[in-house]
């Protein structure tokens, strides 16, 4: 439980355009409630599968965005 709490607190302090925002964390006796930014449009895999013209440039752009988020979280 302590690891979960720490992870949620880190996410609540995170502010990066490639990471979903966590606005608030609430808890009661049974559950944690996480208020997050609404991200519409489905997940990345569905977007890639549905793309008619997915090429190396698209893959490079997506990989770059993921690496920026990872770099931010591990500084």
C-alpha positions, 0 to 999 in steps of 0.5 A: 500500500505504501508503494501505491501511495508513493506512486500516486503522490509522484503522479499528482506532482507530475506536469508534463504534456506527454503524461496524463495529469493526476489532479487529486487523490482521495481515499476512504476505508476501502478504495483510492479515488484518483481524479485524472485528466480526461484523454479521449480517442482511445489508446496508442495501440488502437491508433496505430492499428487504425492508421492507414499510413503508419510509417517510420516517421510516425513511429519515430515521432511516437517513440520520441514522445514516449522517451521525453516522458520517460526522461522527465520521470527519471530525472 
